[in-house]
Amino acid sequence: MRSNRVLAPSSKERYQKHQLSTLKSSPMFQLTKEEKEDIIADVGKALKHLHTVGVTHGNVNEDYVIVDELHHGNKRAYLLMFSSPKEKSDSKQEENSADHNELELLEVKLSKTKDGFAEDLKQLEMFSLRLKAEE
């Protein structure tokens, strides 16, 4: 599997049975405290990778976290990406506007990217708190 912890499949259905939200609905699925911490760390690694390449996720939650149980019984988590990054679609609309020059576009894109990064981190924190609170 991918070391950057990010998956970008063409279809969400392919991974639906491995979504954390789906797995948690099964009475057979249990996570230890250590496994929860590993999942949170894996999602953090995925966000770090995305942010390093200038991409925000914008939807960090259990529906976008895939859990894979390896043959040793260890669980690894991956973050799914299904749509184009927010700042790309937003900046594309701005590029089509005659009201913005290149410098203004760059400033807007950087501002939205920073806001997106901050939002991703808030979502990661909420995801972490919810997962740790569950027994």
PyMOL commands that place a pseudoatom at each C-alpha (Angstrom):
pseudoatom trace, name=CA, resn=MET, resi=1, chain=A, elem=C, hetatm=0, pos=[0.000, 0.000, 0.000]
pseudoatom trace, name=CA, resn=ARG, resi=2, chain=A, elem=C, hetatm=0, pos=[0.975, 3.647, -0.225]
pseudoatom trace, name=CA, resn=SER, resi=3, chain=A, elem=C, hetatm=0, pos=[3.489, 5.086, 2.223]
pseudoatom trace, name=CA, resn=ASN, resi=4, chain=A, elem=C, hetatm=0, pos=[2.016, 8.608, 1.994]
pseudoatom trace, name=CA, resn=ARG, resi=5, chain=A, elem=C, hetatm=0, pos=[-1.284, 7.221, 3.386]
pseudoatom trace, name=CA, resn=VAL, resi=6, chain=A, elem=C, hetatm=0, pos=[-3.386, 8.868, 0.615]
pseudoatom trace, name=CA, resn=LEU, resi=7, chain=A, elem=C, hetatm=0, pos=[-5.629, 6.971, -1.798]
pseudoatom trace, name=CA, resn=ALA, resi=8, chain=A, elem=C, hetatm=0, pos=[-7.333, 8.598, -4.765]
pseudoatom trace, name=CA, resn=PRO, resi=9, chain=A, elem=C, hetatm=0, pos=[-9.669, 5.938, -6.198]
pseudoatom trace, name=CA, resn=SER, resi=10, chain=A, elem=C, hetatm=0, pos=[-12.098, 6.560, -9.016]
pseudoatom trace, name=CA, resn=SER, resi=11, chain=A, elem=C, hetatm=0, pos=[-14.961, 5.119, -6.985]
pseudoatom trace, name=CA, resn=LYS, resi=12, chain=A, elem=C, hetatm=0, pos=[-15.866, 5.334, -3.313]
pseudoatom trace, name=CA, resn=GLU, resi=13, chain=A, elem=C, hetatm=0, pos=[-17.808, 2.068, -3.519]
pseudoatom trace, name=CA, resn=ARG, resi=14, chain=A, elem=C, hetatm=0, pos=[-14.581, 0.112, -4.015]
pseudoatom trace, name=CA, resn=TYR, resi=15, chain=A, elem=C, hetatm=0, pos=[-13.505, 0.953, -0.466]
pseudoatom trace, name=CA, resn=GLN, resi=16, chain=A, elem=C, hetatm=0, pos=[-16.877, 1.217, 1.249]
pseudoatom trace, name=CA, resn=LYS, resi=17, chain=A, elem=C, hetatm=0, pos=[-16.500, -1.988, 3.277]
pseudoatom trace, name=CA, resn=HIS, resi=18, chain=A, elem=C, hetatm=0, pos=[-13.160, -0.681, 4.617]
pseudoatom trace, name=CA, resn=GLN, resi=19, chain=A, elem=C, hetatm=0, pos=[-14.425, 2.768, 5.596]
pseudoatom trace, name=CA, resn=LEU, resi=20, chain=A, elem=C, hetatm=0, pos=[-13.963, 3.391, 9.298]
pseudoatom trace, name=CA, resn=SER, resi=21, chain=A, elem=C, hetatm=0, pos=[-17.608, 4.482, 9.541]
pseudoatom trace, name=CA, resn=THR, resi=22, chain=A, elem=C, hetatm=0, pos=[-18.759, 1.165, 8.029]
pseudoatom trace, name=CA, resn=LEU, resi=23, chain=A, elem=C, hetatm=0, pos=[-16.391, -0.965, 10.092]
pseudoatom trace, name=CA, resn=LYS, resi=24, chain=A, elem=C, hetatm=0, pos=[-17.429, 0.675, 13.356]
pseudoatom trace, name=CA, resn=SER, resi=25, chain=A, elem=C, hetatm=0, pos=[-21.038, -0.369, 12.772]
pseudoatom trace, name=CA, resn=SER, resi=26, chain=A, elem=C, hetatm=0, pos=[-19.997, -4.024, 13.026]
pseudoatom trace, name=CA, resn=PRO, resi=27, chain=A, elem=C, hetatm=0, pos=[-20.021, -5.539, 16.526]
pseudoatom trace, name=CA, resn=MET, resi=28, chain=A, elem=C, hetatm=0, pos=[-17.005, -7.658, 15.497]
pseudoatom trace, name=CA, resn=PHE, resi=29, chain=A, elem=C, hetatm=0, pos=[-14.807, -4.609, 14.830]
pseudoatom trace, name=CA, resn=GLN, resi=30, chain=A, elem=C, hetatm=0, pos=[-12.765, -3.517, 17.818]
pseudoatom trace, name=CA, resn=LEU, resi=31, chain=A, elem=C, hetatm=0, pos=[-9.903, -1.052, 18.102]
pseudoatom trace, name=CA, resn=THR, resi=32, chain=A, elem=C, hetatm=0, pos=[-7.356, -0.996, 20.879]
pseudoatom trace, name=CA, resn=LYS, resi=33, chain=A, elem=C, hetatm=0, pos=[-6.069, 2.304, 22.238]
pseudoatom trace, name=CA, resn=GLU, resi=34, chain=A, elem=C, hetatm=0, pos=[-2.819, 1.724, 20.314]
pseudoatom trace, name=CA, resn=GLU, resi=35, chain=A, elem=C, hetatm=0, pos=[-4.675, 1.022, 17.064]
pseudoatom trace, name=CA, resn=LYS, resi=36, chain=A, elem=C, hetatm=0, pos=[-6.683, 4.231, 17.476]
pseudoatom trace, name=CA, resn=GLU, resi=37, chain=A, elem=C, hetatm=0, pos=[-3.452, 6.158, 17.977]
pseudoatom trace, name=CA, resn=ASP, resi=38, chain=A, elem=C, hetatm=0, pos=[-1.944, 4.491, 14.880]
pseudoatom trace, name=CA, resn=ILE, resi=39, chain=A, elem=C, hetatm=0, pos=[-4.999, 5.397, 12.784]
pseudoatom trace, name=CA, resn=ILE, resi=40, chain=A, elem=C, hetatm=0, pos=[-4.836, 9.009, 13.953]
pseudoatom trace, name=CA, resn=ALA, resi=41, chain=A, elem=C, hetatm=0, pos=[-1.096, 9.090, 13.158]
pseudoatom trace, name=CA, resn=ASP, resi=42, chain=A, elem=C, hetatm=0, pos=[-1.714, 7.625, 9.688]
pseudoatom trace, name=CA, resn=VAL, resi=43, chain=A, elem=C, hetatm=0, pos=[-4.373, 10.237, 8.926]
pseudoatom trace, name=CA, resn=GLY, resi=44, chain=A, elem=C, hetatm=0, pos=[-1.967, 12.904, 10.172]
pseudoatom trace, name=CA, resn=LYS, resi=45, chain=A, elem=C, hetatm=0, pos=[0.733, 11.560, 7.819]
pseudoatom trace, name=CA, resn=ALA, resi=46, chain=A, elem=C, hetatm=0, pos=[-1.720, 11.698, 4.933]
pseudoatom trace, name=CA, resn=LEU, resi=47, chain=A, elem=C, hetatm=0, pos=[-2.598, 15.328, 5.683]
pseudoatom trace, name=CA, resn=LYS, resi=48, chain=A, elem=C, hetatm=0, pos=[1.069, 16.214, 6.059]
pseudoatom trace, name=CA, resn=HIS, resi=49, chain=A, elem=C, hetatm=0, pos=[1.758, 14.743, 2.625]
pseudoatom trace, name=CA, resn=LEU, resi=50, chain=A, elem=C, hetatm=0, pos=[-1.175, 16.590, 1.046]
pseudoatom trace, name=CA, resn=HIS, resi=51, chain=A, elem=C, hetatm=0, pos=[-0.182, 19.877, 2.664]
pseudoatom trace, name=CA, resn=THR, resi=52, chain=A, elem=C, hetatm=0, pos=[3.450, 19.402, 1.586]
pseudoatom trace, name=CA, resn=VAL, resi=53, chain=A, elem=C, hetatm=0, pos=[2.321, 19.290, -2.050]
pseudoatom trace, name=CA, resn=GLY, resi=54, chain=A, elem=C, hetatm=0, pos=[-0.039, 22.257, -1.542]
pseudoatom trace, name=CA, resn=VAL, resi=55, chain=A, elem=C, hetatm=0, pos=[-3.324, 20.356, -1.388]
pseudoatom trace, name=CA, resn=THR, resi=56, chain=A, elem=C, hetatm=0, pos=[-6.035, 20.549, 1.243]
pseudoatom trace, name=CA, resn=HIS, resi=57, chain=A, elem=C, hetatm=0, pos=[-8.463, 17.702, 1.912]
pseudoatom trace, name=CA, resn=GLY, resi=58, chain=A, elem=C, hetatm=0, pos=[-11.430, 19.529, 3.397]
pseudoatom trace, name=CA, resn=ASN, resi=59, chain=A, elem=C, hetatm=0, pos=[-13.365, 16.486, 4.613]
pseudoatom trace, name=CA, resn=VAL, resi=60, chain=A, elem=C, hetatm=0, pos=[-11.434, 14.596, 7.284]
pseudoatom trace, name=CA, resn=ASN, resi=61, chain=A, elem=C, hetatm=0, pos=[-13.930, 12.197, 8.845]
pseudoatom trace, name=CA, resn=GLU, resi=62, chain=A, elem=C, hetatm=0, pos=[-14.681, 8.492, 9.264]
pseudoatom trace, name=CA, resn=ASP, resi=63, chain=A, elem=C, hetatm=0, pos=[-16.199, 8.207, 5.782]
pseudoatom trace, name=CA, resn=TYR, resi=64, chain=A, elem=C, hetatm=0, pos=[-12.853, 9.169, 4.234]
pseudoatom trace, name=CA, resn=VAL, resi=65, chain=A, elem=C, hetatm=0, pos=[-10.651, 6.997, 6.450]
pseudoatom trace, name=CA, resn=ILE, resi=66, chain=A, elem=C, hetatm=0, pos=[-9.973, 3.489, 5.145]
pseudoatom trace, name=CA, resn=VAL, resi=67, chain=A, elem=C, hetatm=0, pos=[-8.711, 0.840, 7.544]
pseudoatom trace, name=CA, resn=ASP, resi=68, chain=A, elem=C, hetatm=0, pos=[-6.732, -2.063, 6.163]
pseudoatom trace, name=CA, resn=GLU, resi=69, chain=A, elem=C, hetatm=0, pos=[-5.896, -5.026, 8.370]
pseudoatom trace, name=CA, resn=LEU, resi=70, chain=A, elem=C, hetatm=0, pos=[-2.535, -6.425, 7.398]
pseudoatom trace, name=CA, resn=HIS, resi=71, chain=A, elem=C, hetatm=0, pos=[-1.629, -10.099, 7.593]
pseudoatom trace, name=CA, resn=HIS, resi=72, chain=A, elem=C, hetatm=0, pos=[0.110, -9.551, 10.940]
pseudoatom trace, name=CA, resn=GLY, resi=73, chain=A, elem=C, hetatm=0, pos=[-3.103, -8.203, 12.411]
pseudoatom trace, name=CA, resn=ASN, resi=74, chain=A, elem=C, hetatm=0, pos=[-1.845, -4.616, 12.360]
pseudoatom trace, name=CA, resn=LYS, resi=75, chain=A, elem=C, hetatm=0, pos=[-4.315, -2.032, 11.127]
pseudoatom trace, name=CA, resn=ARG, resi=76, chain=A, elem=C, hetatm=0, pos=[-3.202, 0.808, 8.829]
pseudoatom trace, name=CA, resn=ALA, resi=77, chain=A, elem=C, hetatm=0, pos=[-5.285, 3.792, 7.845]
pseudoatom trace, name=CA, resn=TYR, resi=78, chain=A, elem=C, hetatm=0, pos=[-5.461, 5.730, 4.585]
pseudoatom trace, name=CA, resn=LEU, resi=79, chain=A, elem=C, hetatm=0, pos=[-7.173, 8.989, 3.730]
pseudoatom trace, name=CA, resn=LEU, resi=80, chain=A, elem=C, hetatm=0, pos=[-9.356, 8.989, 0.620]
pseudoatom trace, name=CA, resn=MET, resi=81, chain=A, elem=C, hetatm=0, pos=[-9.478, 11.856, -1.884]
pseudoatom trace, name=CA, resn=PHE, resi=82, chain=A, elem=C, hetatm=0, pos=[-12.421, 11.857, -4.311]
pseudoatom trace, name=CA, resn=SER, resi=83, chain=A, elem=C, hetatm=0, pos=[-12.747, 15.391, -5.583]
pseudoatom trace, name=CA, resn=SER, resi=84, chain=A, elem=C, hetatm=0, pos=[-10.300, 17.942, -6.811]
pseudoatom trace, name=CA, resn=PRO, resi=85, chain=A, elem=C, hetatm=0, pos=[-8.667, 19.987, -4.083]
pseudoatom trace, name=CA, resn=LYS, resi=86, chain=A, elem=C, hetatm=0, pos=[-10.645, 23.005, -2.928]
pseudoatom trace, name=CA, resn=GLU, resi=87, chain=A, elem=C, hetatm=0, pos=[-8.049, 25.620, -3.724]
pseudoatom trace, name=CA, resn=LYS, resi=88, chain=A, elem=C, hetatm=0, pos=[-7.705, 24.377, -7.286]
pseudoatom trace, name=CA, resn=SER, resi=89, chain=A, elem=C, hetatm=0, pos=[-11.413, 24.628, -8.060]
pseudoatom trace, name=CA, resn=ASP, resi=90, chain=A, elem=C, hetatm=0, pos=[-11.688, 27.984, -6.278]
pseudoatom trace, name=CA, resn=SER, resi=91, chain=A, elem=C, hetatm=0, pos=[-8.647, 29.437, -8.041]
pseudoatom trace, name=CA, resn=LYS, resi=92, chain=A, elem=C, hetatm=0, pos=[-9.932, 28.173, -11.397]
pseudoatom trace, name=CA, resn=GLN, resi=93, chain=A, elem=C, hetatm=0, pos=[-13.113, 30.216, -10.952]
pseudoatom trace, name=CA, resn=GLU, resi=94, chain=A, elem=C, hetatm=0, pos=[-11.003, 33.216, -10.001]
pseudoatom trace, name=CA, resn=GLU, resi=95, chain=A, elem=C, hetatm=0, pos=[-8.758, 32.771, -13.041]
pseudoatom trace, name=CA, resn=ASN, resi=96, chain=A, elem=C, hetatm=0, pos=[-11.838, 33.076, -15.234]
pseudoatom trace, name=CA, resn=SER, resi=97, chain=A, elem=C, hetatm=0, pos=[-12.715, 36.397, -13.638]
pseudoatom trace, name=CA, resn=ALA, resi=98, chain=A, elem=C, hetatm=0, pos=[-11.414, 39.462, -15.436]
pseudoatom trace, name=CA, resn=ASP, resi=99, chain=A, elem=C, hetatm=0, pos=[-11.407, 41.383, -12.139]
pseudoatom trace, name=CA, resn=HIS, resi=100, chain=A, elem=C, hetatm=0, pos=[-8.267, 39.687, -10.791]
pseudoatom trace, name=CA, resn=ASN, resi=101, chain=A, elem=C, hetatm=0, pos=[-4.714, 40.171, -11.929]
pseudoatom trace, name=CA, resn=GLU, resi=102, chain=A, elem=C, hetatm=0, pos=[-2.063, 37.497, -11.376]
pseudoatom trace, name=CA, resn=LEU, resi=103, chain=A, elem=C, hetatm=0, pos=[-0.802, 38.947, -8.081]
pseudoatom trace, name=CA, resn=GLU, resi=104, chain=A, elem=C, hetatm=0, pos=[-4.308, 39.148, -6.619]
pseudoatom trace, name=CA, resn=LEU, resi=105, chain=A, elem=C, hetatm=0, pos=[-4.946, 35.556, -7.703]
pseudoatom trace, name=CA, resn=LEU, resi=106, chain=A, elem=C, hetatm=0, pos=[-1.771, 34.389, -5.987]
pseudoatom trace, name=CA, resn=GLU, resi=107, chain=A, elem=C, hetatm=0, pos=[-2.697, 36.199, -2.760]
pseudoatom trace, name=CA, resn=VAL, resi=108, chain=A, elem=C, hetatm=0, pos=[-6.220, 34.737, -2.804]
pseudoatom trace, name=CA, resn=LYS, resi=109, chain=A, elem=C, hetatm=0, pos=[-4.926, 31.229, -3.523]
pseudoatom trace, name=CA, resn=LEU, resi=110, chain=A, elem=C, hetatm=0, pos=[-2.354, 31.396, -0.719]
pseudoatom trace, name=CA, resn=SER, resi=111, chain=A, elem=C, hetatm=0, pos=[-4.960, 32.700, 1.711]
pseudoatom trace, name=CA, resn=LYS, resi=112, chain=A, elem=C, hetatm=0, pos=[-7.448, 29.954, 0.815]
pseudoatom trace, name=CA, resn=THR, resi=113, chain=A, elem=C, hetatm=0, pos=[-4.756, 27.296, 1.009]
pseudoatom trace, name=CA, resn=LYS, resi=114, chain=A, elem=C, hetatm=0, pos=[-3.742, 28.453, 4.502]
pseudoatom trace, name=CA, resn=ASP, resi=115, chain=A, elem=C, hetatm=0, pos=[-7.407, 28.490, 5.548]
pseudoatom trace, name=CA, resn=GLY, resi=116, chain=A, elem=C, hetatm=0, pos=[-7.817, 24.999, 4.074]
pseudoatom trace, name=CA, resn=PHE, resi=117, chain=A, elem=C, hetatm=0, pos=[-4.782, 23.708, 5.956]
pseudoatom trace, name=CA, resn=ALA, resi=118, chain=A, elem=C, hetatm=0, pos=[-6.136, 25.139, 9.198]
pseudoatom trace, name=CA, resn=GLU, resi=119, chain=A, elem=C, hetatm=0, pos=[-9.553, 23.589, 8.530]
pseudoatom trace, name=CA, resn=ASP, resi=120, chain=A, elem=C, hetatm=0, pos=[-7.947, 20.194, 7.812]
pseudoatom trace, name=CA, resn=LEU, resi=121, chain=A, elem=C, hetatm=0, pos=[-6.089, 20.361, 11.127]
pseudoatom trace, name=CA, resn=LYS, resi=122, chain=A, elem=C, hetatm=0, pos=[-9.286, 21.259, 12.997]
pseudoatom trace, name=CA, resn=GLN, resi=123, chain=A, elem=C, hetatm=0, pos=[-11.036, 18.318, 11.348]
pseudoatom trace, name=CA, resn=LEU, resi=124, chain=A, elem=C, hetatm=0, pos=[-8.140, 16.008, 12.267]
pseudoatom trace, name=CA, resn=GLU, resi=125, chain=A, elem=C, hetatm=0, pos=[-8.378, 17.166, 15.878]
pseudoatom trace, name=CA, resn=MET, resi=126, chain=A, elem=C, hetatm=0, pos=[-12.149, 16.507, 15.958]
pseudoatom trace, name=CA, resn=PHE, resi=127, chain=A, elem=C, hetatm=0, pos=[-11.670, 13.100, 14.311]
pseudoatom trace, name=CA, resn=SER, resi=128, chain=A, elem=C, hetatm=0, pos=[-8.984, 12.274, 16.894]
pseudoatom trace, name=CA, resn=LEU, resi=129, chain=A, elem=C, hetatm=0, pos=[-11.108, 13.332, 19.855]
pseudoatom trace, name=CA, resn=ARG, resi=130, chain=A, elem=C, hetatm=0, pos=[-14.145, 11.357, 18.646]
pseudoatom trace, name=CA, resn=LEU, resi=131, chain=A, elem=C, hetatm=0, pos=[-12.122, 8.218, 17.968]
pseudoatom trace, name=CA, resn=LYS, resi=132, chain=A, elem=C, hetatm=0, pos=[-10.320, 8.345, 21.328]
pseudoatom trace, name=CA, resn=ALA, resi=133, chain=A, elem=C, hetatm=0, pos=[-13.609, 8.922, 23.197]
pseudoatom trace, name=CA, resn=GLU, resi=134, chain=A, elem=C, hetatm=0, pos=[-15.212, 5.755, 21.832]
pseudoatom trace, name=CA, resn=GLU, resi=135, chain=A, elem=C, hetatm=0, pos=[-14.944, 2.587, 23.838]
for i in range(1, 135): cmd.bond("trace and resi %d" % i, "trace and resi %d" % (i + 1))
show_as sticks, trace
zoom trace
